[in-house]
Every structure is written in structure tokens, then in C-alpha cells.
Amino acid sequence: MKNVIVVGTQWGDEGKGKIVDAITSDYDIVARFQGGPNAGHTIEFNGNKHVLHTIPSGIFNEKSINIIGNGVVIDPGIFLKEIEGLDKYKIDLRKKLYISKRAHIILPTHKLIDATSEASKGKKKIGSTLKGIGPTYMDKTGRNGIRVGDIVNDSWQQKYSYLKEKHLNIISNFNESVDISLDELEKDFIKGIESLKTFELIDSENYLNNSLEEGKKILAEGAQGSLLDIDFGTYPYVTSSNTTAAGACSGLGVPPNKIKKIIGIFKAYTTRVGSGPFPTELFNTIGDKIRETGHEYGATTGRDRRCGWLDLVALKYTVQINGATELNIMKSDVLSSIGKLNVCTSYLIDNKETKNFPYDIKSKEIIPQYIEFDGWDQDITQVKNEDDLPKELIDYINFIESFVGVPVKLISVGPDRAQTIFRSIWNQIKY
């Protein structure tokens, strides 16, 4: 197994955390390359369920070192709570978790800016998680940000005071007020900063490239999904970072020619949290059933996820921009007993059919064109072998492979790491 990137190929929530956890034993290092605590990676094993927000999903593997890369933005308060939540697992986090000095820090006032800005947009809200992610990336690109490497020097507090006042002036320009206590946020923030100082703060780009020279294998883990990418997603209803495979190189300092495998994760259907266009969204009892059966509620916010049919136009687009070498299909068990299944294979826009994902899917009316498939009634959550899966599911997967031109090598039939089937048909392929 060579160096690999794991990315989501839809609007996030595809199940990347489970896959990283399931395959992490093959890798020496698991590194998170972008995003902030707006992401929630849910991992289940041995009857336990845990949601990670900033810490990489390889933290439960005894072997691997985990790195929070330079492309990530860290909320010290949330990070501390996440650390405390892992106490019961008796993990030696100071030996297993390293943090890039170049990662930027989310300040309490970043959260206030996020909340007031979103409130001021009224019906035009983008569906922000209000975690301060966007404002932090804005300060990063504006060359005003505070980085993890700054906090070892007491002079960082002067910069913090300056940014705090600057942010409060920005907030005063919004004709909105939000019920958030800055004093409480600052208390959690300061405690989190002190916790951060107890970890190994590293020049992660040097560490990772030296590790590559030593022959170690790296798994790069992304957050959110490709359709939320700041450049290639459904702008402006996107996140503030590059969620595609290219983001792993800039978010870790690892050169592209060191990456040999890119795994695209997708659900057997499609979901989206928050605002923004969603061509295959279902507004009926089928959508409701998928939501309830799949427990489609945000791991971070608890918000209902919007549910719809699988969109192969969008999937093929994200496979292309990521250069995915293989796909993993998640939550195939959720479609059991749904009945007939639809899969979108093209869009009708201005009475013209297209199989290309367009620049703008918001302002124009898009009519998805579907192909119907037979569903299956079998409970597949206990199936261990591909040969025991219903023929209808295999037909469904084979069609997806032929449409996007990339093999589906793993089938998830439930949330637990044990509910994972590695397809025997592809086992002979080596990397």
C-alpha cells in the first residue's frame, strides 16, 4: 500500500472517517490536510461510537502517528473538548498526535463574525456551521492570522488583542446581534491554547517529507466533500478550503508525485447539509425514509441532512477533478427495502441534455434525467462476503463503475468498521 489520499466525492458526510479507520493499519502516518471543526468524522467499533472534529481518524490505531496539517484551522476550545472525550480510550495522545506549527487558529471573535455575518444574510444564508472557519481562512489569506507556532511566544497575545479589536469593529458594522458570550468563548479558548502547548508542535512539511524518504506510508484525510470545494464546488454554498485531492499537497506540503492512490468516498445515494442547490433532492416519503434509516443528521450540528437519489453527473465530475483511482460505496444498506431506485445520469438544462457538471447549478432550472433500477429487500448489514450480497446491489454498483470509469473496491454495509466488504474481484490489483 503506497501513499493515499481519502476524499469525499459528494457534499460531505460520505463516511470518510470509517474508511480511514478501517484501512489505517496499513499506514504509518494519518494526516488531516484541511478544514476545521465544522467537520465531524463518525467512527464506530466494538459497540463504541465516537465523533472526531479536528483529530485525524487514525487516532484509534495503535501503530500510526496522527498529524493535524498546516491546511487545517484549529479551534483550541473544541480541540480541548475533543481531547477530553478521548480520555476513556487511554490513548497516549502526546506520543500519537502532532500538530503543524503552520496551522491557523480560530479565535473567539472569528465565531462572532461568522454568526453575525450569517444572520445578516437573512434568506440568503449559506448554511454555515458558525464555527468561525470562513473568517479564519479570510485572515489567513489576508496575512493577519495567528498560527499554532506563534503561541509558544508570549508576544502572540499582543497580536490577539489587535485582531480582537479589529474583529469587534467589523462586527459593529453588521445590523445584527447574536446571543453568544465572548467572555465564555475566551475562557474556553485560553484553556485550549494551554492544552495545545502540551503537544508536539512540528514543522509538519519537514516531518512528512523526511518520513517519505524513510519509506513510511502516509494516508492523507480530507474533510467535507468535493462539491464543497472553494474552487470547484457549488459556489458560494461551499466551505472555505480546497477539499479535493489537490488540497492534500498544499495542506500538508507533500509533493503530488508522492501520491499513488486516491480513494473517493461516496454514498449509495446523495445528501447535503445546509443551503445550496441539490438537483436530485427528494421531497417525499422516500427521502424521509432514507433520512431516518440512514440517521442522516449532521455529526457536528445535528441538522437534518437533505436526501436524494445518487447523482452520477456530479460523481463523475468529482472523480475527474480528484483523479480518483478507486471508489468506496457507503451506506448501501440504507437502500434496502426502498423499492425501485433512481440514478441521475444527465441533466436537462434549457431543454438541452448534458452529462457535464455545469459552472452554475443554482440560477438555472435543472431537470435530472434518471435510469431506474430494481431495489432489494434483503437486510445486508451482517453480510461478510460479496457473493452473499443481492444481485440488484451488485448490478447497481457495476453500473456506477461503468459510468464513472473507476472501480468500486469497497462496499460498506453498516456503520461499524467490521461491516466492510473488500471486493474480491479487485483484490488482485496491486499498487
Buried (B, 14 or more C-beta within 10 A) or exposed (E): EEBBBBBBBBBBBBBBBBBBBBBBEBBBBBBBBBBBBBBBBBBBBEEEEBBBBBBBBBBBBEEBBBBBBBBBBBBBBBBBBBBEBBEEEEBEBEEBBBBBBBBBBBBBBBBBBBBBBBBEEEEEBBBBBBBBBBBBBBBBEEEBBBBBBBBEEEEBBEBBEEBBEEBEEBBEEBEEEBEBEBEEBBEBBBBBBEBBEEBEBBBBBEBBBEBBEEEBBBBBBBBBBBBBBBEBBBBEBBBBBBBBBBBBBBBBBBEEEEBEBBBBBBBBBBBBBBBBBBBBBBEEEBBEBBBEBBEBBBBBBEEEBBBBBBBBBBBBBBBBBBBBBBBBBBBBBBBBEBEEBBBBBBBEBEEEEBEEBEEEBEEEEBEBBBEEBEBBEBEBBEBEEBEEBBEBBBEBBEBBBEBBEBBBBBBBBBBBBEBBBEBEEEEEEEE
